Amino acid sequence: MNTRGIVIVVVAALAAGAGFYAYQQRARPVAGPPSAPPMPAPKLAATVPSFSLADREGRMRTLADWKGKALIVNFWATWCAPCRKEIPLLQKLQRDHEGEGFQVVGVAVDFRDKVLAYADEMKIDYPLLIGEQEAMDAAAAFGVEAVGFPFTIFTDTGGRIVVAHMGELTQPQADLILGTVREVSAGRQTLEQARSIIETGLAALPHG
């Protein structure tokens, strides 16, 4: 994936295997064509938006439940191959960085029964919020309306949105982004500086 398509200016947000979700029928969606044109860059919200979704136990939760944490909010679906592929990395990020104030929250845009079964199979150990149209509305609240999966929103500990990563996340990308978010949370970098550092750093990483 071309890493210049990551961050605020987003290019080619649909990763291989991802497709648009068919909400009006219980049918497995079909992946978009390889030649699908790039989506327009989203105009991200400045701070974490307010929305409520049910967790795995059926309790309604909001991202404010993790106030004071630097959030890694991952939007995904069980039918999305790149989404499934990156889950072990998200679990590793949660284990490795929880003590530093980071919190992974998965937002599953999918049918609840499928999400629960897959979460049990994969032993997902970070919080999951689940919904269909409601989860799509949550994505739109972040400023991402033409949704391709997966995508991940990174915030600082003050709830400010630092960057949006479109497509499957890799370990080098995560290391770069989290390291920069730490600097923002500590007040050593501005959001503008952080976004520039992330964009430049991601572009310098090896492709593929």
N, C-alpha and C positions, 0 to 999 in steps of 0.2 A: 504494500500500500504506500502511495506517495505521501510521505509525512508532511509535505507542505500543505496537504489537504486537511491537516489536523489543526486544532486550536480554534481561534475565533473566526478566522476566514476559512471556511470549510469547503473542500472540494471532494467530489466523489464519495459522498457519505455512505453509500451502500457498499459494504464489503461483500466479498464473494460468499454466496450462500444466503445472504440476508434478503428479505423481501418485505413488501408492504403487507400489513396485517388486515385480514378481512374480518371486520367487526360485526357485520350484519348477518353472518351465517356461521354455523359451526363447521367450518371447512378449513382444511390445512392450506395456508396461503402459498402462492407460487412465487419463487424468487424472481426479482426483476431482471430484465434482459441485461446482458453484459454491456451493451452499448447505451444504457440509460444515461441521459445527460446529467452533469453535476447539479446538485441542488443549490439554491441560493444560500448565501451565508446567513446563519441565524442571527438575529439581534437578541443577544442573551440578556436576561434579567440581571440587574445589578446585585441582587441579594437572593438568598434562598426563598422561593415562593411558598405561599401557604396552601397546602392541600392535604387531604386525609385519604389514606388507603388502608385496607385491612392487612394485618400481618398474618403469619402462618397460623396463629391461634384464633384468628378472626377479630382481634381487637383493632379498633381504628387508631392509627398512628399518624403523626406528622413528623417532618424532619426537625421540628423544634424540640422533639424528644431527645435529640442529640445535640442540643445547644452547647456551644463551647468546644465542639469537636470540629476538626477539619474533615469535611465529608468527601467521600468518594462515592458518588451516586451513580450506579450503573444501571442503565435501562437495557433490558434483554427480553428474550422469549425462548421457550423450550425448543421451538422448531428452527431456531437460528443457529447454524453450525459455528460461526465465529463466536457467538455468545457462549455456547457450550464449551468451546475450546479455551476461553479466557477465564472460566470460573476457577480453576485451580490457582491461577495467578492471583485472583481477587482474594481467595482464601489465604494465600501466602501473605499478601499485603496486610490483611487484617491481623494475622498472627504476628507479623514482624513489626508492625507500626502502631498497634493499638496503644502501646505504652507511651508513644510520642504524641498522642492526642488525635490520631486519625481514626476514622470510622467508615467502614464500607457499608453501604446500604444498597441492596438490590431492589430495583423496581421492575417487576415482571409484568409485561404487557401481554397477558395470556389468560387462558382459562385456568381457574383456581385449581381444579383437580389435577391438571397436568403439571402445574407448578409444584404442588405439594408432593406429587409422586417423584418428580425429578429431583427436587430438593432433598428428599429422603435418600434417593439412590446415590446422589453425589455427596451426601453428608455436608451440605452447605451450612457453615457455622456462623455466618453473619446475618443480620436482620434482612428479611424480605418483606416488601410491600407488594400487594398483588391487586391487579385490576385489569379490566378490558378498556372500555372507552374512558373510564376514570383515570387510568394510567396514561392513556394518550393525552388526556387533558392536563395531566401533571407535566408531561413533556412540553406541551405548548406553554405552560406557565413558566417554564425555564426559558422559553423563547425558541424552542426547537419544534417546529410544527410539521415539516415534511420529514417524517421520521424514518431513518434507516437504522437497523440494529447491527451490532450494539453501539451505544455511545455512553460516555461517562462524563459527569460534571464534577469538577474539583472546586472545593471552597476552602477559604481560610477559616481559622477558628472563630472569626467574627461573623461568619455567615455570608461573606462576600464571595461572589462567583469569580474565580481566578481564570479558569479555562474550561472549554469543552473539548473533549477528545472524541472524534468521530471514527468509529471502526474498532476493530479488535485492539486491545491494549497489550503491549509487550513489556517485558521486565525493564529493558533499557529506557523505554519511554516513561514507564511508571517511576523509575528512579529519578529521572530528570525532573518530572513534574512535581513529585513529592518533595524533592529537595528544594525546589523553588517555592513551593507553597509554604514550607517551613520558614523561609526568609520573609515572606509576606506576613505570616502570622506573628513573627517576632518583630515586625516593624522595620526590618532592615532593607526591604525593597517595596516599591510602590507596585500597584497592580499593573501599571503600564510597563514598568521595567520587567516585571515577572513575565508578562505575556511576550515581550520581545525576546527575553532570554529563552523561554520555552520554544517559541517558534524557530529561533535560530538553532537551538540545540537539537530539536527534532529533525530539522532539515539536514543536519550534519550526521545523524545516525545512519548506519548502513541500511539500505532499502532491502525489503524482502526478508 
